[in-house]
Amino acid sequence: MPDLTAGGLRFHYVDAPVQPRRPAIVFLHGAGANHTVWLAQMKALRDQAWVVIPDLPGHGKSEAIPGVTIAEYAAALVPFLEALIQRLDTTPLRVGYPGIEGSYTSRRL
């Protein structure tokens, strides 16, 4: 389970398989959770995609940020996502997260 420092912030994450490949999917957990909420999805998708699940700032084993707004979390995540894109040497990156209604949402970066 690696850590990645991006934008001056240490992120803890899990990924599978170890070697990055396309398609790439990043799952983001909601407030108060950690990467473990997406482990079943990782297990189901790891043979078809590179799956990355970080602990958000201040959650799990990731370093905390001073702010707690959605905009502050988003700003903190941008360097992490950019670092993943560099590892792939291309885009797009799919990001999945719980939506406002608690449903799964996907966004292509």
C-alpha positions in Angstrom: 0.0 0.0 0.0 1.9 3.0 -1.3 2.0 6.6 -0.4 2.4 9.5 -2.8 3.3 13.1 -2.0 1.7 15.5 -4.4 1.2 19.2 -4.0 3.1 19.0 -0.7 0.5 16.6 0.8 1.0 12.8 1.5 -1.7 10.6 0.2 -2.1 7.0 1.1 -3.7 4.8 -1.5 -4.1 1.2 -2.8 -3.9 0.2 -6.4 -4.3 -3.0 -8.5 -2.7 -4.2 -10.5 0.6 -2.8 -9.4 1.6 -1.8 -13.0 -0.5 1.2 -14.2 -2.5 0.6 -17.4 -5.5 1.9 -19.2 -8.3 2.3 -18.5 -7.6 3.8 -15.2 -10.3 4.3 -12.5 -9.9 6.3 -9.3 -12.6 5.7 -6.6 -13.0 8.5 -4.0 -14.8 7.8 -0.7 -17.2 10.1 1.1 -16.6 12.0 4.3 -15.9 10.0 7.3 -14.8 6.9 5.3 -11.5 5.6 3.9 -10.3 3.6 0.9 -11.7 0.3 2.2 -15.3 1.2 1.1 -14.2 0.6 -2.5 -12.2 -2.7 -2.1 -15.0 -4.9 -3.5 -15.0 -2.7 -6.7 -11.3 -3.0 -6.9 -11.4 -6.7 -6.7 -14.1 -6.9 -9.4 -12.3 -4.6 -11.8 -8.6 -5.2 -11.3 -8.4 -7.6 -14.3 -9.9 -5.0 -16.6 -8.4 -1.7 -15.4 -5.9 0.0 -13.2 -7.9 0.8 -10.0 -6.6 3.4 -7.6 -8.3 4.2 -4.2 -6.8 7.0 -2.1 -7.6 8.0 1.4 -8.9 11.6 1.1 -6.9 14.2 3.1 -7.4 13.7 6.8 -8.9 10.3 6.3 -7.3 6.9 6.8 -3.6 7.2 6.5 -3.5 10.4 4.4 -2.2 13.7 5.7 -4.8 16.2 6.8 -5.4 19.6 5.3 -6.5 22.7 7.2 -9.8 23.1 5.3 -12.8 20.9 5.2 -14.9 22.3 2.4 -15.5 20.3 -0.9 -13.6 23.0 -2.8 -10.6 22.5 -0.5 -10.7 18.7 -0.8 -10.9 19.1 -4.6 -8.0 21.5 -4.7 -5.9 19.1 -2.6 -6.8 16.2 -4.9 -5.8 17.9 -8.2 -2.0 17.3 -7.7 -2.6 13.7 -6.7 -4.7 13.0 -9.8 -2.2 14.8 -12.0 0.6 12.6 -10.6 -1.5 9.5 -11.5 -2.0 10.8 -15.1 1.8 11.2 -15.4 2.3 7.6 -14.3 -0.1 6.6 -17.2 1.6 9.0 -19.5 -1.8 9.9 -21.0 -5.4 10.7 -20.1 -8.2 10.1 -19.5 -8.6 9.0 -15.9 -12.1 8.0 -14.7 -13.0 9.2 -11.2 -15.9 7.5 -9.3 -17.3 9.0 -6.1 -20.5 8.8 -4.1 -23.0 11.4 -5.5 -25.2 13.7 -3.5 -27.9 11.0 -3.3 -25.3 8.4 -2.3 -25.3 6.9 -5.8 -22.2 6.1 -7.8 -21.0 8.9 -10.2 -18.2 8.8 -12.7 -16.3 11.6 -14.2 -13.7 11.5 -17.0 -10.7 13.8 -16.5 
